[in-house]
Amino acid sequence: MVFVVIYWFISGRGRDRTREIYLKYSANNGDTWSPNVRLTTQPSNSGLPNVTASGDEIHVVWEDDRT
C-alpha cells in the first residue's frame, strides 16, 4: 500500500486572520482522498509544516506563535 499525503496552510478571512494547517491523504495512490483535516485550532498563526510517515502512521509538526 502506498500513502500519498498533502498538507497546506491558509490564512483566515474577516476577524479570523490566523493561518491554519490542513492535511488530507490517500491510501490508494491518489484514487480517492480523505476529507480535509484541520490540524490547528488555536487562535494563533501556524506555519512551516513538515510531514513524515512511518508504516501506516503520519506525523506532522509545525510552528506557531502561541505564548
C-alpha positions in Angstrom: 0.0 0.0 0.0 1.3 3.5 -0.9 0.1 6.5 1.1 0.1 9.9 -0.6 -0.1 12.9 1.9 -0.6 16.5 1.1 -0.7 19.4 3.5 -1.1 23.1 3.3 -1.8 26.2 5.3 -4.2 29.0 4.6 -4.9 32.4 6.1 -8.3 33.1 7.6 -10.6 35.9 6.4 -12.5 38.6 8.3 -11.8 38.7 12.0 -10.1 35.3 12.0 -6.9 36.1 10.1 -4.8 33.3 11.6 -3.0 30.7 9.4 -4.3 27.2 9.9 -2.8 23.9 8.7 -4.8 21.2 6.9 -3.9 17.7 5.8 -5.5 15.0 3.6 -4.3 11.6 2.5 -4.9 8.8 0.1 -4.2 5.2 0.8 -4.7 4.0 -2.8 -2.2 6.0 -4.9 -4.4 9.1 -5.1 -7.6 7.4 -6.5 -9.6 8.6 -3.5 -8.8 11.1 -0.7 -9.7 11.6 2.9 -11.7 14.6 3.9 -9.7 17.8 4.7 -8.5 17.5 8.3 -7.7 20.8 10.1 -4.8 20.2 12.4 -4.6 23.5 14.1 -7.3 25.2 16.2 -5.6 27.7 18.4 -6.2 31.4 18.0 -2.6 31.9 16.8 -0.7 31.7 13.5 0.6 28.3 12.5 3.1 27.7 9.7 6.2 25.8 8.5 4.5 22.4 8.5 6.6 19.3 7.9 5.4 15.8 7.5 6.9 12.3 7.6 5.4 8.8 7.5 6.4 5.6 9.2 4.5 2.5 8.3 0.8 3.4 8.4 1.4 6.4 10.7 1.6 10.1 9.5 3.5 12.6 11.7 3.1 16.3 11.2 4.9 19.1 13.1 4.7 22.9 12.7 5.5 26.1 14.5 3.0 28.6 15.8 3.2 31.9 17.7 1.3 30.9 20.9 2.7 32.4 24.0 
